[in-house]
Amino acid sequence: MNNNSPYKYFKRDISWLSFNHRVLLEAKDESLPVYERIKFLSIYSSNLEEFYKIRVSGYHSSILKNISRDESEEEALQTLMEINNEVTEQEKEYYRIFNEMILPELEKNNIILYQTDEVEPFHRAYVEKYFNEEVFPYLQPMIILKDDIHSFIQDGRIYQVVSLVKKKKKKTGDNSSYTYAIMKIPYTKVPRFVELPSFGGNHYIIFIDDLIKANMQSVFPGYEIVDCYSIKISRDADFSLENEDQKDIAERILRKVRKRKIGAVTRFQYDKDMPGYFLKYLCEAYEIEEEELLPSGRYLNLADLMKLPNPVGDRLRQTLPQPLRVPELEANNSILRVLRRQDVLLHFPYQSFNYLLRFLLQAAFDPKVLEIKVTQYRVAENSAVINSLISAAKNGKKVTVFVELKARFDEENNYLSSELMQQAGVKIIYSLPGLKVHAKLAYVRKRSNDPDDPIKGYAYLGTGNFNEKTARIYSDKGLLTSNKEIIRDIDEVFRVLEGKPYMHDFRHLLVTQFNMLSAIHQMIEQEITEVESGREGYIVLKMNSLEDKGMINALYRASEAGVKVDLIIRGICCLIPNQPYSKNIRVTRIVDAYLEHARVWYFLNGGKETIYLTSADWMQRNLHRRIEVAFPVYSEPLKRQIIDILKIQLEDNQSAVWVNEHLDNVFKRDTASPDDTPIRAQQAIHDYLKQSTGQ
């Protein structure tokens, strides 16, 4: 909360936990196939792991290292307690869903997932043989002596900790005579789930954790096993290079990336059934602080549920529709020729990412193309985009790629892909000092037969990354255009990225560090002016996150003036709805099969509707510490498409929730009238695009 402001805000990280809880709720949806629900359990766990590596590490730094944040040390500790309390409650719900909903549903479909190391008699021989041949050779148990010996616990790996007593000793119940050991599950050598022989018409699967436990006695001959539990540590994966100069930046980033594996502890997960004596010993041995403790369930690292074998087949999975065709691009082999006549808007994953790949590949082989420039934030491994750029360079084109090495968790992949491109003759420009380049731009310059326009420009501007793999599951938009005014501004953006003096102001694109913030405020003020003049004011903003207080304050002021504001925010939303100063603001959140990723800004603008698509969320980092680009959509048919899709998303009464003033996810379907037509936005958007393109 900001005590100096009349307005209030949700805490960023508590708001994020509300989003992740919405992901978890998808696993409760009995209308979904069971493996789709399991997928959301996996996503929830994966999200939480990254949250502790990055966000929670900041609170530990604030508390332990006295690093300044918006919060004092005391406030940081309070927030950390709030986070851990909320996560503990969510994890209880997680295991209720898993144990009381998912496992019975699997069983209905003749899939038995063992929840014990006591295997059935008809599996004992197989489990013992599998353990001896496939697992035992890779186990490396180590004794823990808290004052002398304790091995390093790797980030994100599951360990089994065991308390033992020598068989010769009489067990007295006094744990001072116990021996303690730790053993990492060899995740690179064995699968997390092992399929066992079918029996009685049922398929059986066992966690590798339980398969090892079932054979633990053979790992410690001469000892009696008292207790065995799983633990896991998450380590600080964040780092900053904001204040360092750019010399040898690639090497310094890679050094810091490699240090992630030995970062400070941010979370110590353990089976909540672990006895107090055992937990106390581990905390003392590994110097675990109370605020790092997170009780969990029997099984950790449940992001691995994405790999749960499906012995039954596709009927237990959600089948996603095939990408739709884009008629204009299908009717003409040359995308560049199409763009000379009209702009084309692409909707991923409803339409194929291959059109963008075709655009780049055709540019690579077109003899009249002189130059290609691209920004790279996150690309797929073995990227077809990168291969196209390499082909272009080998074909004699001048190719420049701006590579953002500070793209978190993609630093090494970006570095390796840039090395490949450099070897092919591509000019690589690395990160800017103090800024991340998050804009998604591709720019092609081509010789033209028109004497009045000898060099023709073509461009792609997107809301998401140049990544053909994530484009199958991320919902994004991209504009292909040859609009001269937009091309002129794109050329100027690349001048900025290349460190050249820029020639003129941006007239159409909104670019952070230049004109974006002032333009947004101006558009909001225009809606306020409309209301004050007795007309309607209306704003729709779709984005991943809304955190910047300056932007939130502008929306609060618009609400107080009577402007209607609809927010479609997937993740973090620090704006509090249902307050006197936000009574005209509604917050919708949509979680479904595709990850909602497109950023769209709509302003009624007195009936002259204004649409911008962008890579930018309204967060401090995006608006103040990144290069972002927002681009207008001028074509009336394309504007109408975007507006229609926004309406569909606001009308969703199946996968959409309201986010209320308590950060609850309130399903619209629970408040809908029985007479309302069920609308699931992602399916409805697919149907809309299919119909509008005559397919």
Salt bridges, closest charged atoms under 4 A:
ASP13 OD1 - ARG12 NE 3.93
ASP13 OD1 - ARG55 NE 2.79
GLU26 OE1 - ARG22 NH1 2.82
GLU26 OE2 - ARG680 NH2 3.30
ASP29 OD2 - ARG680 NH2 3.67
GLU36 OE2 - LYS39 NZ 2.99
GLU49 OE2 - LYS53 NZ 3.55
GLU49 OE1 - LYS232 NZ 2.67
GLU49 OE1 - ARG267 NH2 2.57
GLU82 OE2 - LYS11 NZ 2.89
GLU89 OE2 - LYS92 NZ 3.21
GLU93 OE1 - HIS21 NE2 2.72
GLU93 OE2 - LYS28 NZ 3.58
GLU105 OE1 - LYS108 NZ 3.60
ASP117 OD1 - ARG298 NH2 3.03
GLU133 OE2 - LYS129 NZ 3.26
ASP155 OD2 - LYS53 NZ 2.17
ASP209 OD1 - ARG192 NE 2.93
ASP210 OD1 - ARG298 NH2 2.77
ASP238 OD1 - ARG408 NH2 2.95
GLU244 OE1 - ARG252 NH1 2.39
GLU244 OE2 - LYS256 NZ 3.21
GLU284 OE1 - LYS146 NZ 2.47
GLU284 OE2 - LYS280 NZ 2.80
GLU292 OE2 - HIS60 ND1 4.00
ASP304 OD2 - ARG192 NH1 2.96
ASP304 OD1 - LYS307 NZ 3.85
ASP366 OD2 - LYS446 NZ 2.86
GLU371 OE2 - LYS373 NZ 3.71
GLU371 OE2 - LYS398 NZ 3.92
GLU371 OE1 - ARG445 NH1 3.03
GLU404 OE2 - LYS406 NZ 3.62
ASP410 OD2 - ARG378 NH1 2.55
GLU411 OE2 - ARG260 NH2 2.69
GLU412 OE1 - ARG258 NH2 3.95
ASP453 OD2 - LYS484 NZ 3.76
ASP476 OD2 - HIS597 ND1 2.87
GLU485 OE1 - HIS508 NE2 3.46
ASP489 OD1 - HIS504 NE2 3.94
GLU492 OE1 - HIS504 ND1 3.82
GLU498 OE2 - LYS373 NZ 2.77
GLU498 OE1 - LYS500 NZ 3.47
GLU530 OE1 - ARG535 NE 2.66
ASP548 OD1 - HIS624 NE2 3.27
ASP566 OD2 - ARG586 NH2 2.87
ASP592 OD2 - ARG680 NE 2.99
GLU596 OE1 - LYS542 NZ 3.08
GLU609 OE1 - ARG640 NH2 3.04
ASP617 OD2 - ARG599 NH2 3.23
GLU628 OE2 - HIS438 ND1 2.91
GLU628 OE2 - ARG626 NH1 4.00
GLU636 OE2 - LYS639 NZ 3.41
GLU661 OE2 - HIS662 NE2 3.73
ASP687 OD1 - HIS686 ND1 3.58
